């Protein structure tokens, strides 16, 4: 299979029209941001955030607490490293243009 044929398949499969990448729904952004905020929040604030997130997900906030049970135990400090992650959407858009 040629590269241009592969590219055409990727574009036709993942784009509604060439050069267009659909936006994530606002609810998905809210849920991801809320869960990130909850991971750094104290217990009272975390419960309030999980309550809001559970309303969007149409579940009980208690059902989301499993996401944070592991964080209750203290973790040893680890070194932070900068990691570069390739942006495939940008590469795909550049190839499509």
N, C-alpha and C positions, 0 to 999 in steps of 0.2 A: 504494500500500500504506500503510495507516495505521500510526502509530507503535506502537500496542498490538499489532498483528499482527506487526510486525517484532520487537518485544520477545518475543512468544510464540515465534517461530521461533528466536531466539537462545537462549532458555531451553531449549526442547525439543532444540536441537542440541547445546548445550555443557554442559548440566547433567543429571545423572542424575535429579534431582528438583528442582522449583523451590526456589531459595535455596541449593542445594548446589553448591559448586565443588570438584571432586575435588582431593585433595592430590597433589603430585608424588611419585613413588616415592623412597624413601630413597637408592636408588642414584644417581638424578639429582642429588640434593643433594650426595652425596659426590663425584661426578665434577666438578660445577661448583666446589665448594669446593676440591677438590684442584688443579684447573687454575689457579684464582686464586692459591692458595698457591705453586704451582710457578712462576708467572710472577714472583713476588717473591723466590724462593729462589735460593741459590747452586747451582752445577752439580751438586755431590754430592747435596745435598738434593733438587734437582729430579729427579734420576734415581730416587731412592727413592720420591718421590711418584708419578712417572709409572709406576713398577713397580706400585704399589698400584692406581692408576687403570686400568692396562691389565689387571689381573686382573679387575676389575669389568666392563670392556668386552670381555673375552675376546679380547685382541689382544696384540701384542708392544709393549713400552715404546718401542722404536725407531720404531714406526709413529706415535707421538704427538709425536716430537721436532720434526716440521715446524711444530707450533704455536709453537715458541719460536726458530726459526731467525732470524726477523726481529729479535728482541730482542737478538741478539748484537752488532749494530751500534749504536754510540752514537747517541742521539737528541738533537737540540737541545732545550733546555728550552722549554716552552710554558706559557702562562698557563692556570690552572685556573679554570673557571667553574662556578657552581652551576647545575644544570639540573633543572627540575621535570618529571617524567614523569607523565602522568595514569595513575591506577590504574583501569583499565577493569573489573577484577573487582569492586572496591568499588562503582563506579558501577552496574554491572549488578545487584549484590545489592541496592543501595538502590532501584533501579527495580523489582525483582521483589517487594520487600516492600511 
